[in-house]
Amino acid sequence: MLPKRKESKAKKSIAMTLMRDVQGSAAQKLEMFQKVMAAGGFAKEHPADLEEAEKTLRAFAAAEKEIR
């Protein structure tokens, strides 16, 4: 019998889920992210994760703007 494989139990970031699962442009997602953050919606998130998510959204929004 084969041993059971250990699955990664990496914490799923709410901010990253927002980026992946919410429909709309990157600029719209960035605006929503900032509103939720200002309202304290990410209070339990690690600040570094939030910073990374915002940085990524800003980069995507800038790339979308260049394409248009």
Phi, psi and omega in degrees: 000136181282145177291152179291141178279138176276128179267143178293129178250050180295139179293130178270123182282134176297320181297317179291325177296319177303314181297321185280320193259345182271135179280151177130174180285166179297324178295320178293319179295320178297316179299315179296316179303314182294322178294315180296318180295318180296329180277358179086016182291341180249031185302328183268358179280150177288133182305324179294324178294319179294318179298317179296317180296316180294320178299317180295315179298320178297319179295317179295319180296319178295320180294319177298320181295323179293325182291324183285000000 
